[in-house]
Amino acid sequence: MESGSGYIIYGLDNLIRPGSEVNLTALKKLGVHLFHADLRASSDLESLPEVDWVIDAAANPSVLAGVEGRTNSRQLVEHNLVGTINLLEFCKHFRAGLIILSTSRVYSITPLAGIPVQTIGNAFRPMKSARFPIGFSAFGVNEEFSTLPPVSLYGATKKASETLALEYGQTFDFPVWVNRCGTLAGAGQFGHAEQGIFSFWIHSWFHRLPLKYIQG
């Protein structure tokens, strides 16, 4: 592996996201052992080898997932929560540690939207004189910030995954770490036009598509 020797890394993917299959060759060259399997099917995990750690990076990662028409709410729950449950059972069997990649979207929408901001340069900054909710400061959001609904269906499934993971780890004595990530991008990611607001509008105008937006 480029990052060091002495490690064996297994990768698991159902390859349903368009374009994901093109990553296989590069991963194999790096020495990653790949399995074509679906986390939603517990039987797909039965033939996997014993491991020391599992990184749960599986999800339908969009605030609009389950409501935008491309996927439905049941698919969202199956991908984001049922898949995690099956991984937790796998970790329980081998006493393997789990690192779950969660999301900043677990934080409550209403108090976040109510934080007063001001424009400084080309960025929004919290107003210094404002009273902030618990868990928020000029440095941003921390773990004490409210996670009460609404957080979106996506956020709710990830918060449920966090809670279950921590309970499994405590009950069955294996380590669990939760990382509430923000936006992740880089090599091997397959973004599309509407993930960038400017490219979205240009793309829509060029193809004579309706110009839509969500007003917060």
BAMARSE-890594 format. One record per residue (C-alpha): chain; x, y, z. Coordinates in nm, 3 decimals. Last residue first. Example, Ala and Ser with C-alpha at 12.3 -4.5 7.8 and 13.67 -1.06 7.14 Angstrom:
! residues 2
{"A"; {1.367; -0.106; 0.714}}
{"A"; {1.230; -0.450; 0.780}}
! end
This chain:
! residues 216
{"A"; {-3.388; 2.869; 0.324}}
{"A"; {-3.505; 2.907; -0.035}}
{"A"; {-3.449; 2.595; -0.239}}
{"A"; {-3.366; 2.651; -0.604}}
{"A"; {-3.495; 2.564; -0.947}}
{"A"; {-3.406; 2.689; -1.296}}
{"A"; {-3.610; 2.473; -1.530}}
{"A"; {-3.396; 2.314; -1.802}}
{"A"; {-3.302; 2.485; -2.128}}
{"A"; {-2.993; 2.265; -2.167}}
{"A"; {-2.752; 2.559; -2.150}}
{"A"; {-2.954; 2.734; -1.879}}
{"A"; {-2.966; 2.424; -1.658}}
{"A"; {-2.593; 2.356; -1.700}}
{"A"; {-2.508; 2.718; -1.621}}
{"A"; {-2.732; 2.711; -1.314}}
{"A"; {-2.588; 2.384; -1.189}}
{"A"; {-2.229; 2.488; -1.267}}
{"A"; {-2.282; 2.791; -1.044}}
{"A"; {-2.451; 2.597; -0.764}}
{"A"; {-2.202; 2.313; -0.757}}
{"A"; {-2.344; 1.970; -0.672}}
{"A"; {-2.593; 2.026; -0.954}}
{"A"; {-2.339; 1.935; -1.219}}
{"A"; {-2.245; 1.590; -1.100}}
{"A"; {-1.984; 1.458; -0.866}}
{"A"; {-1.823; 1.122; -0.909}}
{"A"; {-1.558; 1.091; -0.640}}
{"A"; {-1.256; 0.877; -0.725}}
{"A"; {-1.005; 1.153; -0.657}}
{"A"; {-1.140; 1.419; -0.424}}
{"A"; {-1.445; 1.531; -0.233}}
{"A"; {-1.583; 1.511; 0.120}}
{"A"; {-1.840; 1.761; 0.245}}
{"A"; {-1.867; 1.767; 0.623}}
{"A"; {-1.779; 1.466; 0.832}}
{"A"; {-1.925; 1.364; 1.165}}
{"A"; {-1.667; 1.101; 1.262}}
{"A"; {-1.794; 0.837; 1.503}}
{"A"; {-1.553; 0.590; 1.665}}
{"A"; {-1.657; 0.251; 1.798}}
{"A"; {-1.438; 0.004; 1.992}}
{"A"; {-1.570; -0.347; 2.068}}
{"A"; {-1.726; -0.463; 2.392}}
{"A"; {-2.059; -0.619; 2.293}}
{"A"; {-2.288; -0.382; 2.481}}
{"A"; {-2.076; -0.068; 2.463}}
{"A"; {-1.983; -0.112; 2.098}}
{"A"; {-2.337; -0.207; 2.004}}
{"A"; {-2.475; 0.100; 2.186}}
{"A"; {-2.227; 0.333; 2.015}}
{"A"; {-2.311; 0.188; 1.675}}
{"A"; {-2.685; 0.206; 1.737}}
{"A"; {-2.666; 0.573; 1.830}}
{"A"; {-2.446; 0.666; 1.534}}
{"A"; {-2.667; 0.474; 1.289}}
{"A"; {-2.975; 0.652; 1.424}}
{"A"; {-2.799; 0.985; 1.369}}
{"A"; {-2.715; 0.876; 1.013}}
{"A"; {-3.073; 0.777; 0.940}}
{"A"; {-3.205; 1.105; 1.083}}
{"A"; {-2.958; 1.313; 0.882}}
{"A"; {-3.074; 1.156; 0.556}}
{"A"; {-3.438; 1.195; 0.646}}
{"A"; {-3.371; 1.563; 0.714}}
{"A"; {-3.252; 1.711; 1.049}}
{"A"; {-3.592; 1.815; 1.182}}
{"A"; {-3.562; 1.688; 1.442}}
{"A"; {-3.343; 1.720; 1.754}}
{"A"; {-2.965; 1.699; 1.706}}
{"A"; {-2.889; 2.006; 1.914}}
{"A"; {-2.530; 2.127; 1.934}}
{"A"; {-2.320; 1.963; 2.205}}
{"A"; {-2.098; 1.784; 1.950}}
{"A"; {-1.949; 2.110; 1.823}}
{"A"; {-2.058; 2.365; 1.562}}
{"A"; {-1.848; 2.659; 1.445}}
{"A"; {-1.540; 2.841; 1.576}}
{"A"; {-1.738; 3.159; 1.641}}
{"A"; {-1.946; 2.948; 1.875}}
{"A"; {-2.219; 2.685; 1.859}}
{"A"; {-2.293; 2.395; 2.093}}
{"A"; {-2.561; 2.571; 2.292}}
{"A"; {-2.742; 2.828; 2.076}}
{"A"; {-2.567; 3.157; 1.994}}
{"A"; {-2.642; 3.502; 2.127}}
{"A"; {-2.529; 3.756; 1.868}}
{"A"; {-2.271; 4.032; 1.919}}
{"A"; {-2.000; 3.860; 1.714}}
{"A"; {-2.229; 3.801; 1.415}}
{"A"; {-2.146; 3.462; 1.270}}
{"A"; {-1.949; 3.494; 0.944}}
{"A"; {-2.071; 3.463; 0.584}}
{"A"; {-1.793; 3.478; 0.328}}
{"A"; {-1.668; 3.690; 0.039}}
{"A"; {-1.526; 3.970; 0.248}}
{"A"; {-1.724; 3.972; 0.568}}
{"A"; {-2.098; 3.921; 0.523}}
{"A"; {-2.290; 3.893; 0.848}}
{"A"; {-2.458; 3.600; 1.018}}
{"A"; {-2.740; 3.545; 1.264}}
{"A"; {-2.791; 3.177; 1.359}}
{"A"; {-3.157; 3.092; 1.292}}
{"A"; {-3.090; 2.840; 1.014}}
{"A"; {-2.876; 2.635; 1.249}}
{"A"; {-3.140; 2.648; 1.521}}
{"A"; {-3.405; 2.517; 1.278}}
{"A"; {-3.198; 2.256; 1.092}}
{"A"; {-3.094; 2.046; 1.388}}
{"A"; {-2.753; 1.879; 1.359}}
{"A"; {-2.727; 1.529; 1.207}}
{"A"; {-2.630; 1.692; 0.874}}
{"A"; {-2.269; 1.720; 0.992}}
{"A"; {-2.236; 1.364; 0.870}}
{"A"; {-2.143; 1.011; 0.976}}
{"A"; {-1.838; 0.812; 0.878}}
{"A"; {-1.849; 0.518; 1.118}}
{"A"; {-1.520; 0.376; 1.241}}
{"A"; {-1.581; 0.028; 1.380}}
{"A"; {-1.351; -0.199; 1.578}}
{"A"; {-1.365; -0.572; 1.518}}
{"A"; {-1.486; -0.810; 1.786}}
{"A"; {-1.518; -1.071; 1.506}}
{"A"; {-1.890; -1.148; 1.550}}
{"A"; {-1.978; -0.805; 1.691}}
{"A"; {-1.805; -0.634; 1.400}}
{"A"; {-2.019; -0.832; 1.153}}
{"A"; {-2.334; -0.757; 1.353}}
{"A"; {-2.239; -0.390; 1.343}}
{"A"; {-2.185; -0.413; 0.967}}
{"A"; {-2.537; -0.550; 0.923}}
{"A"; {-2.679; -0.268; 1.135}}
{"A"; {-2.483; -0.013; 0.929}}
{"A"; {-2.634; -0.145; 0.606}}
{"A"; {-2.981; -0.130; 0.762}}
{"A"; {-2.926; 0.237; 0.851}}
{"A"; {-2.793; 0.431; 0.553}}
{"A"; {-2.867; 0.205; 0.258}}
{"A"; {-3.191; 0.050; 0.382}}
{"A"; {-3.321; 0.378; 0.525}}
{"A"; {-3.255; 0.563; 0.199}}
{"A"; {-3.405; 0.283; -0.010}}
{"A"; {-3.722; 0.305; 0.202}}
{"A"; {-3.739; 0.683; 0.151}}
{"A"; {-3.729; 0.660; -0.226}}
{"A"; {-3.450; 0.735; -0.469}}
{"A"; {-3.432; 0.952; -0.779}}
{"A"; {-3.752; 1.137; -0.689}}
{"A"; {-3.602; 1.413; -0.472}}
{"A"; {-3.748; 1.287; -0.143}}
{"A"; {-3.547; 0.980; -0.049}}
{"A"; {-3.215; 1.158; -0.073}}
{"A"; {-3.255; 1.537; -0.063}}
{"A"; {-3.007; 1.582; 0.221}}
{"A"; {-2.771; 1.368; 0.017}}
{"A"; {-2.528; 1.089; 0.088}}
{"A"; {-2.699; 0.754; 0.019}}
{"A"; {-2.465; 0.583; 0.259}}
{"A"; {-2.170; 0.349; 0.298}}
{"A"; {-1.850; 0.480; 0.455}}
{"A"; {-1.846; 0.232; 0.744}}
{"A"; {-1.477; 0.175; 0.815}}
{"A"; {-1.421; -0.170; 0.969}}
{"A"; {-1.127; -0.268; 1.188}}
{"A"; {-0.948; -0.589; 1.292}}
{"A"; {-1.071; -0.813; 1.010}}
{"A"; {-1.199; -1.167; 0.964}}
{"A"; {-1.268; -1.262; 0.602}}
{"A"; {-1.595; -1.190; 0.420}}
{"A"; {-1.811; -1.488; 0.323}}
{"A"; {-2.100; -1.403; 0.557}}
{"A"; {-2.114; -1.037; 0.455}}
{"A"; {-2.333; -1.088; 0.148}}
{"A"; {-2.579; -1.283; 0.367}}
{"A"; {-2.658; -0.961; 0.556}}
{"A"; {-2.802; -0.806; 0.240}}
{"A"; {-2.818; -0.427; 0.280}}
{"A"; {-2.439; -0.421; 0.276}}
{"A"; {-2.440; -0.520; -0.091}}
{"A"; {-2.147; -0.716; -0.229}}
{"A"; {-1.880; -0.705; -0.499}}
{"A"; {-1.566; -0.773; -0.298}}
{"A"; {-1.232; -0.602; -0.358}}
{"A"; {-0.888; -0.680; -0.219}}
{"A"; {-0.693; -0.353; -0.219}}
{"A"; {-0.335; -0.391; -0.343}}
{"A"; {-0.283; -0.042; -0.480}}
{"A"; {-0.316; -0.180; -0.833}}
{"A"; {-0.651; -0.328; -0.727}}
{"A"; {-0.771; 0.016; -0.619}}
{"A"; {-0.675; 0.173; -0.952}}
{"A"; {-0.853; -0.101; -1.149}}
{"A"; {-1.169; -0.085; -0.939}}
{"A"; {-1.220; 0.290; -0.957}}
{"A"; {-1.393; 0.267; -1.297}}
{"A"; {-1.672; 0.065; -1.135}}
{"A"; {-1.798; 0.368; -0.946}}
{"A"; {-1.912; 0.536; -1.266}}
{"A"; {-2.284; 0.515; -1.199}}
{"A"; {-2.353; 0.436; -0.831}}
{"A"; {-2.478; 0.078; -0.810}}
{"A"; {-2.131; -0.065; -0.756}}
{"A"; {-2.240; -0.290; -0.465}}
{"A"; {-1.916; -0.208; -0.288}}
{"A"; {-1.683; -0.374; -0.037}}
{"A"; {-1.311; -0.306; -0.009}}
{"A"; {-1.060; -0.516; 0.181}}
{"A"; {-0.730; -0.379; 0.306}}
{"A"; {-0.440; -0.594; 0.426}}
{"A"; {-0.177; -0.403; 0.620}}
{"A"; {0.189; -0.477; 0.682}}
{"A"; {0.323; -0.204; 0.460}}
{"A"; {0.265; 0.168; 0.445}}
{"A"; {0.053; 0.449; 0.300}}
{"A"; {0.115; 0.356; -0.065}}
{"A"; {0.000; 0.000; 0.000}}
! end
